[in-house]
Amino acid sequence: MVSGRHKKRLEELLENEQEIVLEKMELLYRWNSTFTITQLPNEILLLIFICFSEGLVWSDDERENLPRSQLAKTGWMELMLVCRRWRDVALVTPLLWRTMNVGTTTDWFKLALTRSSLASIEVSFTSHDVSEEQVFLLKPHLHRLRRICFPLAPISAHIFSTMEDNTSYPALEAMEIYKTGIHLQVSGDLRITTKHFPHLQVLSLTRAVMPEDISVYARLRKLRLWDCPCRFSLNTFVQLLASSPNLESLELDEILGQLDDDDHGDRTSGQPAHLLPSLRSLRLDHHCLLHSARFLSRILLPPTASLSIRTLGDIEQGYTLRSFLPSNPRDLLPGLASVTRATLFITGGEMSLHGWTAQKRVVLQASIHPLDDEDGWEAPLSEGLDDLLKILCPASLTHLTINGKSVVADPAEWATLFSSLPTLAWLQIGADDNAFVGLLMASRRRKRSTDEPIACSRLRRLAVKGDWFIYHNLDIFCDTLVECLQYRARRGSRLRVLQAQLIYHESVEWENAEAEALFRRQHLPRLQRLVAEVRWVVGPRS
């Protein structure tokens, strides 16, 4: 138990500590006020403040903790800590107070609504439970809303519940409803019409009825729909998108199955494909293969557009990426012709193919997963290699990565791949002996009497990673690799860099130690004679 003397001394220390903090703050204010930038005219300071607030970006940690729709950025408030004059300028600048992140308390929300004065406002509700008090505080300011972001919750539907037929919110440009995982019921019809929201440009709905006013879609720049009930047919929906001249971003989650199918699932019905003229980004997620295929068969994308798609396969439809794309994928996505870098990833429950341009702009992110975990499906590499050749333009590829756990194919399949990659300069693959048998087969297909270059004649960098550093397989693998590199070097295609990451299992570490010694003594010198630079790392599986 603290005695009276100790208690009194503790109170004195706390008081002194508070005085020190306040004095330190005062000294900082005075010190900062001596700098030239803090003495600029208010008009210039105001421009600096606004540019700073609009240029804020999220850190990686902040971005991971955000809902799918980004919240308003309020980091500009740190400017008020620089000096007293900066604080005073910020306090009377309504434009700085227009962005509001509303949590579980309302005091700061009230303050921001007051200080923002007549400026248009951006409101993001960060709590999963929007309170009635918060909705009550916001309603008198709805006419000032430029952007609103709120969670899927019962109270959210009441934000615009008192809207009269002749009510208009001309300032509102963005409305976003994000999923919380807590309130999953349909939030109802928000009565989104051009009459009520004449300047709406960004619309993100989660389990809310899709707007039936066709003119709404004509004005949108971004549209995201997640599991939204609708009364449109597939053809009508596609026509709506095609008639939206400003639509740049489209995200559809669990929505395609809710569109009435005019052709009863026939993806070859002869319906014309519609160009989405301004689209830059299309993302499809959580749809079955059939629904993805019939939607993609009805649209055409501009050359600069990117496609991101995750679909669910089934045994009857097959587990290939090309099964949900048109017979000529480049008709749908012309940007595929510009892909120079690609990654094929294959494991027991997933097959994915990513493609980038030389400027590292993403063009394609496509993946397929089993519809049911009990299907027992394992993605075969042979199908993945076939997807790669038929979806991309292999003649343009300069960089290729093939990773995963199911990265074994027949030599003939590898040979077919390597014979189709004339510009390949960088290759990363798993440790499959057959890959180098296939590369050797492809290299030997060239007729000596012609000037035809050897397969992958520009290949200069090779990275190998896998669980092949096992004693009884080491000799076979290294002999196969050396034979392949030797043949190619004699014909003018010498590798410059070989990078090998050798992974072993700790349970047989003693055996792999012997294999490592054998590799150093017997195989490494042979590789170093064929390759200018050999980099290799040995270690257990992490």
VMD Tcl script that draws the C-alpha trace (Angstrom):
set ca {
  {0.00 0.00 0.00}
  {1.36 3.41 -1.01}
  {1.95 5.73 1.93}
  {0.69 9.34 1.95}
  {4.22 10.68 1.45}
  {4.83 8.41 -1.54}
  {1.47 9.29 -3.04}
  {2.19 13.01 -2.78}
  {5.61 12.58 -4.38}
  {4.08 10.55 -7.22}
  {1.56 13.31 -7.91}
  {4.39 15.86 -7.99}
  {6.32 13.78 -10.53}
  {3.27 13.37 -12.75}
  {2.66 17.10 -12.66}
  {6.32 17.81 -13.47}
  {6.18 15.31 -16.33}
  {3.17 17.08 -17.80}
  {4.93 20.45 -17.50}
  {7.98 19.03 -19.30}
  {5.85 17.73 -22.17}
  {4.07 21.07 -22.54}
  {7.31 23.04 -22.36}
  {8.92 20.74 -24.93}
  {5.96 21.26 -27.25}
  {6.17 25.03 -26.77}
  {9.90 25.05 -27.57}
  {9.30 23.00 -30.71}
  {6.59 25.43 -31.81}
  {8.95 28.37 -31.29}
  {11.88 26.63 -32.98}
  {9.82 25.63 -36.02}
  {8.34 29.10 -36.32}
  {11.81 30.48 -37.15}
  {11.99 28.58 -40.45}
  {11.18 30.46 -43.65}
  {8.55 27.95 -44.79}
  {6.47 28.52 -41.66}
  {6.38 32.27 -42.38}
  {4.91 32.00 -45.87}
  {1.66 33.88 -46.61}
  {-1.53 32.06 -45.68}
  {-2.55 31.68 -49.33}
  {0.65 29.74 -50.12}
  {0.44 27.70 -46.92}
  {-3.11 26.74 -47.82}
  {-1.99 25.43 -51.22}
  {0.82 23.44 -49.57}
  {-1.58 21.92 -47.04}
  {-4.11 20.90 -49.69}
  {-1.44 19.41 -51.97}
  {-0.02 17.49 -49.02}
  {-3.42 16.11 -48.02}
  {-4.28 15.04 -51.59}
  {-0.88 13.42 -52.13}
  {-0.98 11.14 -49.09}
  {-0.47 7.43 -49.75}
  {-1.09 4.41 -47.57}
  {1.77 2.49 -46.00}
  {1.88 -1.28 -46.56}
  {0.68 -1.93 -42.99}
  {-2.21 0.53 -43.32}
  {-3.26 -0.91 -46.67}
  {-3.43 -4.46 -45.24}
  {-5.80 -3.30 -42.49}
  {-8.15 -1.36 -44.77}
  {-11.39 -2.69 -46.18}
  {-11.45 -3.29 -49.91}
  {-12.53 0.30 -50.51}
  {-9.89 2.74 -49.29}
  {-10.83 5.07 -46.49}
  {-10.37 8.81 -46.43}
  {-6.82 9.98 -45.75}
  {-6.49 12.18 -42.66}
  {-2.71 12.14 -42.14}
  {-2.60 15.85 -42.95}
  {-3.51 16.55 -39.30}
  {0.16 16.08 -38.40}
  {0.75 19.47 -40.05}
  {-0.86 21.12 -37.02}
  {2.01 19.86 -34.84}
  {4.65 21.88 -36.72}
  {3.93 25.25 -35.16}
  {1.10 27.30 -33.72}
  {0.63 29.33 -36.90}
  {0.26 26.21 -39.04}
  {-2.26 24.89 -36.55}
  {-4.28 28.11 -36.68}
  {-4.31 28.10 -40.50}
  {-5.41 24.45 -40.59}
  {-8.21 25.03 -38.08}
  {-9.89 27.61 -40.31}
  {-9.40 25.77 -43.62}
  {-12.64 23.86 -44.41}
  {-11.11 21.91 -47.30}
  {-8.74 20.14 -44.91}
  {-11.61 18.90 -42.75}
  {-13.63 17.49 -45.62}
  {-12.18 13.94 -45.24}
  {-13.64 12.08 -42.25}
  {-12.97 8.59 -40.95}
  {-15.78 7.81 -38.53}
  {-15.01 5.22 -35.87}
  {-17.00 4.16 -32.83}
  {-17.03 7.65 -31.28}
  {-18.80 10.73 -32.62}
  {-16.97 13.68 -31.03}
  {-14.40 14.04 -33.81}
  {-17.13 13.49 -36.43}
  {-19.10 16.43 -35.00}
  {-15.97 18.60 -34.98}
  {-15.08 17.77 -38.60}
  {-18.63 18.42 -39.80}
  {-18.51 21.85 -38.17}
  {-15.02 22.83 -39.34}
  {-15.61 21.66 -42.91}
  {-18.22 24.44 -43.13}
  {-19.78 24.47 -46.61}
  {-17.09 22.35 -48.34}
  {-18.02 19.06 -49.99}
  {-17.15 16.14 -47.71}
  {-15.83 12.57 -47.92}
  {-17.06 10.25 -45.17}
  {-15.75 6.74 -44.47}
  {-17.22 4.65 -41.67}
  {-14.39 2.53 -40.28}
  {-16.46 0.65 -37.70}
  {-18.50 -2.42 -38.60}
  {-21.38 -0.99 -36.55}
  {-22.60 2.37 -37.81}
  {-24.65 3.94 -35.04}
  {-27.99 5.72 -35.32}
  {-26.37 8.82 -33.83}
  {-23.78 8.91 -36.62}
  {-26.47 8.58 -39.28}
  {-28.48 11.34 -37.54}
  {-25.44 13.65 -37.54}
  {-24.73 13.01 -41.22}
  {-28.22 13.50 -42.65}
  {-28.25 17.34 -42.52}
  {-25.00 17.29 -44.54}
  {-25.97 14.76 -47.24}
  {-26.17 17.54 -49.82}
  {-22.43 18.14 -49.25}
  {-21.38 14.50 -49.70}
  {-18.78 13.98 -52.42}
  {-17.87 10.44 -51.35}
  {-19.31 8.00 -48.84}
  {-17.97 4.60 -47.83}
  {-19.87 2.45 -45.34}
  {-20.11 -1.23 -44.31}
  {-22.80 -3.72 -45.19}
  {-25.01 -3.31 -42.11}
  {-28.74 -2.84 -41.41}
  {-28.38 0.80 -40.34}
  {-26.48 1.67 -43.54}
  {-29.64 1.37 -45.63}
  {-31.17 4.21 -43.58}
  {-28.59 6.82 -44.57}
  {-30.69 7.85 -47.59}
  {-34.00 6.48 -46.26}
  {-35.67 9.90 -46.02}
  {-34.84 10.75 -49.61}
  {-37.84 12.27 -51.39}
  {-38.58 11.62 -55.05}
  {-37.39 15.09 -55.98}
  {-34.31 15.01 -53.72}
  {-30.97 15.34 -55.50}
  {-27.40 15.01 -54.25}
  {-25.39 16.69 -57.01}
  {-22.11 16.65 -55.08}
  {-21.98 12.85 -54.60}
  {-19.42 11.25 -56.92}
  {-18.63 7.97 -55.14}
  {-20.72 5.52 -53.11}
  {-19.06 2.39 -51.75}
  {-20.44 -0.40 -49.57}
  {-17.86 -2.91 -48.36}
  {-18.25 -6.39 -46.90}
  {-17.47 -6.89 -43.22}
  {-18.14 -10.59 -42.76}
  {-20.62 -9.80 -39.99}
  {-23.81 -8.47 -41.59}
  {-24.36 -10.54 -44.72}
  {-28.03 -10.03 -45.47}
  {-29.07 -8.08 -48.55}
  {-29.06 -4.37 -47.69}
  {-32.02 -3.63 -49.96}
  {-32.71 -1.16 -52.73}
  {-30.80 2.09 -52.19}
  {-32.86 3.81 -54.91}
  {-29.81 4.76 -56.93}
  {-31.04 6.78 -59.90}
  {-29.59 9.53 -62.04}
  {-32.28 11.84 -60.68}
  {-31.08 11.37 -57.11}
  {-27.34 11.08 -57.87}
  {-26.72 12.94 -61.16}
  {-22.90 12.97 -60.91}
  {-22.19 9.50 -59.51}
  {-18.92 8.17 -60.99}
  {-17.83 5.42 -58.59}
  {-20.27 2.74 -57.41}
  {-19.32 -0.24 -55.24}
  {-22.20 -2.37 -53.94}
  {-22.18 -5.37 -51.63}
  {-25.39 -7.41 -51.47}
  {-27.48 -4.41 -52.47}
  {-29.96 -4.42 -55.33}
  {-28.32 -3.27 -58.55}
  {-29.67 0.04 -59.89}
  {-32.34 -0.46 -62.55}
  {-31.93 3.05 -63.92}
  {-29.91 2.38 -67.07}
  {-28.60 5.95 -67.24}
  {-26.70 5.42 -63.96}
  {-24.22 3.09 -65.67}
  {-23.54 5.50 -68.52}
  {-21.81 7.93 -66.13}
  {-19.68 5.51 -64.11}
  {-15.88 5.35 -64.15}
  {-15.63 2.50 -61.63}
  {-18.14 -0.24 -60.89}
  {-17.79 -3.03 -58.36}
  {-20.57 -5.52 -57.57}
  {-20.43 -8.30 -54.98}
  {-23.32 -10.76 -54.78}
  {-25.93 -8.20 -55.83}
  {-29.48 -9.23 -56.81}
  {-30.45 -7.93 -60.24}
  {-33.18 -8.22 -62.85}
  {-30.96 -7.87 -65.91}
  {-30.20 -10.57 -68.43}
  {-26.60 -11.24 -69.41}
  {-27.03 -9.56 -72.80}
  {-28.66 -6.48 -71.27}
  {-25.91 -6.17 -68.66}
  {-23.17 -6.42 -71.30}
  {-24.92 -3.79 -73.42}
  {-25.09 -1.50 -70.38}
  {-21.35 -1.85 -69.88}
  {-20.63 -1.28 -73.56}
  {-22.71 1.92 -73.51}
  {-20.67 3.32 -70.60}
  {-18.07 5.47 -72.40}
  {-16.19 6.39 -69.21}
  {-16.04 2.99 -67.48}
  {-12.38 2.32 -66.59}
  {-12.58 -0.27 -63.80}
  {-15.00 -3.20 -63.46}
  {-14.99 -5.74 -60.60}
  {-17.58 -8.53 -60.42}
  {-17.71 -10.95 -57.46}
  {-20.36 -13.70 -57.34}
  {-22.58 -11.74 -59.71}
  {-22.53 -13.48 -63.11}
  {-24.64 -16.40 -61.89}
  {-27.44 -13.98 -60.98}
  {-27.80 -12.66 -64.53}
  {-30.53 -14.36 -66.55}
  {-28.98 -16.47 -69.29}
  {-30.64 -15.60 -72.59}
  {-29.02 -18.55 -74.34}
  {-29.30 -21.16 -71.59}
  {-25.58 -21.52 -71.04}
  {-24.61 -21.73 -74.72}
  {-21.29 -19.88 -74.96}
  {-21.26 -20.32 -78.75}
  {-24.74 -18.88 -79.35}
  {-23.54 -16.42 -81.97}
  {-24.30 -13.36 -79.83}
  {-22.04 -10.47 -80.90}
  {-19.24 -9.45 -78.57}
  {-19.37 -5.85 -77.33}
  {-16.32 -3.63 -76.90}
  {-15.92 -1.97 -73.49}
  {-14.16 1.05 -75.00}
  {-12.51 2.74 -72.00}
  {-11.98 -0.22 -69.67}
  {-8.50 -0.45 -68.18}
  {-9.07 -3.13 -65.55}
  {-11.48 -6.09 -65.39}
  {-11.57 -8.40 -62.37}
  {-13.81 -11.48 -62.08}
  {-13.84 -13.50 -58.87}
  {-15.73 -16.43 -57.35}
  {-17.60 -17.53 -60.46}
  {-17.97 -21.01 -61.87}
  {-16.21 -21.80 -65.12}
  {-19.39 -21.72 -67.23}
  {-20.50 -18.29 -66.01}
  {-17.02 -16.82 -66.53}
  {-16.80 -18.32 -70.01}
  {-20.16 -17.03 -71.26}
  {-19.49 -13.51 -69.93}
  {-16.03 -13.32 -71.51}
  {-17.45 -14.59 -74.81}
  {-19.70 -11.49 -75.00}
  {-17.09 -8.76 -74.46}
  {-13.98 -7.30 -76.08}
  {-11.34 -5.32 -74.18}
  {-9.12 -2.45 -75.41}
  {-5.40 -3.12 -76.06}
  {-4.38 -1.38 -72.82}
  {-6.80 -3.30 -70.56}
  {-5.81 -5.91 -67.97}
  {-7.78 -9.00 -66.95}
  {-7.72 -10.59 -63.49}
  {-9.86 -13.70 -63.09}
  {-10.21 -16.45 -60.50}
  {-12.69 -19.11 -61.49}
  {-13.94 -22.42 -60.12}
  {-13.54 -25.44 -62.36}
  {-15.38 -28.73 -62.33}
  {-14.71 -32.22 -63.63}
  {-17.16 -31.97 -66.55}
  {-15.93 -28.62 -67.84}
  {-12.26 -29.35 -67.22}
  {-9.53 -27.67 -65.22}
  {-7.71 -25.61 -67.81}
  {-7.31 -21.86 -68.04}
  {-8.19 -21.86 -71.73}
  {-11.55 -23.52 -70.97}
  {-13.08 -20.20 -69.85}
  {-11.41 -18.06 -72.53}
  {-12.40 -17.67 -76.19}
  {-10.73 -19.96 -78.73}
  {-8.47 -17.03 -79.61}
  {-7.84 -15.24 -76.28}
  {-6.20 -12.31 -78.07}
  {-9.57 -11.39 -79.58}
  {-10.82 -10.75 -76.04}
  {-7.59 -9.28 -74.66}
  {-5.39 -7.73 -77.39}
  {-2.80 -6.79 -74.77}
  {-1.70 -10.44 -74.67}
  {0.33 -9.75 -77.80}
  {2.54 -7.38 -75.77}
  {3.28 -9.83 -72.93}
  {7.01 -10.55 -72.59}
  {7.13 -11.89 -69.02}
  {5.06 -14.77 -67.70}
  {4.70 -16.95 -64.61}
  {2.98 -20.33 -64.57}
  {2.22 -21.63 -61.08}
  {0.88 -25.12 -60.51}
  {0.12 -26.92 -57.28}
  {-2.38 -29.50 -56.06}
  {-5.29 -27.08 -55.78}
  {-4.48 -24.24 -58.16}
  {-3.25 -23.41 -61.63}
  {-2.45 -19.79 -62.46}
  {-0.88 -17.84 -65.30}
  {0.31 -14.24 -65.02}
  {1.60 -12.06 -67.84}
  {3.35 -8.67 -67.92}
  {4.68 -6.35 -70.59}
  {8.34 -5.35 -70.82}
  {7.40 -2.25 -68.79}
  {6.01 -4.64 -66.11}
  {2.41 -3.61 -66.71}
  {0.09 -6.44 -65.69}
  {-1.98 -7.77 -68.61}
  {-3.29 -11.10 -67.32}
  {-3.80 -12.75 -63.93}
  {-5.79 -15.95 -64.44}
  {-6.26 -18.85 -62.04}
  {-8.55 -21.85 -61.66}
  {-9.42 -23.76 -58.49}
  {-11.45 -26.90 -57.81}
  {-15.14 -26.28 -57.24}
  {-15.06 -28.80 -54.41}
  {-12.07 -29.64 -52.21}
  {-13.12 -33.27 -52.36}
  {-12.62 -33.48 -56.11}
  {-9.07 -34.68 -55.52}
  {-7.88 -32.66 -58.50}
  {-4.18 -32.16 -59.10}
  {-3.19 -29.74 -61.81}
  {-1.05 -31.47 -64.46}
  {1.88 -29.46 -65.77}
  {1.15 -30.66 -69.30}
  {-2.17 -28.76 -69.25}
  {-0.45 -25.69 -67.84}
  {2.18 -25.72 -70.59}
  {-0.56 -26.04 -73.19}
  {-2.43 -23.11 -71.60}
  {0.71 -20.99 -71.72}
  {1.28 -21.69 -75.43}
  {-2.34 -21.13 -76.48}
  {-3.16 -18.09 -74.34}
  {0.02 -16.02 -74.62}
  {2.20 -15.22 -77.63}
  {5.15 -17.51 -76.87}
  {7.27 -15.99 -79.63}
  {7.34 -12.70 -77.65}
  {8.30 -14.12 -74.23}
  {11.68 -13.08 -72.87}
  {11.19 -14.07 -69.21}
  {9.44 -17.22 -68.00}
  {8.95 -18.69 -64.53}
  {7.37 -22.09 -63.88}
  {6.86 -22.82 -60.19}
  {4.81 -25.02 -57.90}
  {4.66 -28.55 -56.57}
  {3.38 -30.29 -59.69}
  {6.09 -29.23 -62.13}
  {6.89 -32.53 -63.82}
  {6.09 -33.17 -67.49}
  {7.25 -35.47 -70.28}
  {10.40 -34.48 -72.21}
  {8.35 -34.15 -75.42}
  {6.05 -31.61 -73.74}
  {9.03 -29.59 -72.54}
  {10.54 -29.79 -76.03}
  {7.33 -28.40 -77.56}
  {7.45 -25.48 -75.14}
  {11.12 -24.63 -75.71}
  {10.72 -24.90 -79.49}
  {8.13 -22.10 -79.27}
  {10.25 -19.58 -77.32}
  {12.74 -18.01 -79.76}
  {13.30 -14.82 -77.72}
  {13.53 -16.39 -74.24}
  {16.45 -14.90 -72.30}
  {15.61 -15.73 -68.66}
  {14.14 -19.00 -67.36}
  {13.27 -20.15 -63.84}
  {11.92 -23.68 -63.37}
  {11.67 -26.44 -60.82}
  {14.20 -29.23 -60.77}
  {12.71 -31.64 -63.29}
  {15.23 -33.79 -65.17}
  {12.79 -33.98 -68.06}
  {12.93 -30.22 -68.56}
  {16.57 -30.40 -69.64}
  {16.00 -33.54 -71.65}
  {13.26 -31.57 -73.42}
  {15.51 -28.54 -73.92}
  {18.14 -30.82 -75.43}
  {15.52 -32.43 -77.69}
  {14.36 -29.00 -78.87}
  {17.95 -27.90 -79.44}
  {18.66 -30.94 -81.62}
  {15.64 -30.33 -83.85}
  {17.51 -27.69 -85.81}
  {18.75 -28.90 -89.16}
  {22.51 -28.40 -89.48}
  {22.20 -27.56 -93.17}
  {20.09 -24.46 -92.49}
  {20.69 -21.15 -90.76}
  {17.80 -21.79 -88.39}
  {18.83 -20.77 -84.84}
  {18.91 -23.29 -82.04}
  {15.83 -23.42 -79.76}
  {15.87 -20.64 -77.13}
  {19.01 -19.29 -78.78}
  {18.96 -16.14 -76.62}
  {18.74 -17.98 -73.29}
  {21.46 -16.58 -71.03}
  {20.14 -16.93 -67.48}
  {18.76 -20.09 -65.89}
  {17.45 -20.44 -62.32}
  {16.63 -23.88 -60.89}
  {14.83 -24.44 -57.60}
  {13.48 -27.65 -56.17}
  {13.73 -30.74 -53.97}
  {16.20 -32.53 -56.22}
  {19.27 -32.44 -53.99}
  {18.87 -36.06 -52.98}
  {21.81 -38.41 -53.07}
  {20.44 -41.02 -55.47}
  {19.13 -38.41 -57.99}
  {22.04 -36.00 -57.96}
  {24.18 -37.73 -60.58}
  {21.27 -38.19 -62.99}
  {20.19 -34.57 -62.71}
  {23.66 -33.07 -63.08}
  {24.60 -35.36 -65.97}
  {21.40 -34.38 -67.80}
  {22.00 -30.68 -67.17}
  {25.65 -30.82 -68.24}
  {24.84 -32.72 -71.43}
  {22.22 -30.13 -72.38}
  {24.41 -27.10 -71.62}
  {27.39 -28.69 -73.37}
  {25.46 -29.31 -76.58}
  {24.06 -25.79 -76.63}
  {27.44 -24.18 -75.87}
  {29.02 -25.97 -78.85}
  {26.36 -24.44 -81.09}
  {26.86 -20.89 -79.92}
  {24.24 -20.62 -77.17}
  {26.30 -20.50 -74.00}
  {24.63 -19.82 -70.66}
  {26.00 -16.81 -68.76}
  {24.42 -17.33 -65.33}
  {23.22 -20.52 -63.64}
  {21.51 -20.06 -60.28}
  {20.57 -23.17 -58.31}
  {18.68 -23.22 -55.03}
  {19.02 -26.71 -53.64}
  {16.42 -27.63 -51.05}
  {16.60 -30.72 -48.87}
  {14.59 -32.15 -46.01}
  {16.07 -31.92 -42.53}
  {15.12 -35.55 -41.83}
  {17.86 -36.70 -44.23}
  {20.35 -33.93 -43.57}
  {23.27 -36.33 -43.11}
  {22.60 -37.87 -46.54}
  {22.35 -34.48 -48.18}
  {25.61 -33.41 -46.56}
  {27.29 -36.23 -48.47}
  {25.49 -35.18 -51.63}
  {26.62 -31.58 -51.16}
  {30.23 -32.69 -50.84}
  {29.84 -34.81 -53.98}
  {28.29 -31.88 -55.83}
  {31.19 -29.58 -54.89}
  {33.80 -32.15 -55.83}
  {32.39 -33.74 -58.97}
  {29.65 -31.67 -60.60}
  {30.34 -28.02 -59.77}
  {33.65 -27.90 -61.71}
  {31.90 -29.28 -64.83}
  {29.18 -26.62 -64.60}
  {31.72 -23.84 -64.06}
  {33.50 -24.85 -67.26}
  {30.24 -24.40 -69.21}
  {28.73 -21.36 -67.49}
  {30.44 -18.04 -66.84}
  {28.83 -17.62 -63.42}
  {27.39 -20.35 -61.20}
  {25.48 -19.30 -58.09}
  {24.18 -21.98 -55.80}
  {22.59 -22.13 -52.36}
  {22.04 -25.24 -50.26}
  {19.58 -25.27 -47.36}
  {16.71 -27.07 -45.66}
  {13.09 -26.41 -46.54}
  {11.87 -23.37 -44.60}
}
mol new
graphics top color blue
foreach p $ca { graphics top sphere $p radius 0.5 }
foreach p [lrange $ca 0 end-1] q [lrange $ca 1 end] { graphics top cylinder $p $q radius 0.2 }
display resetview
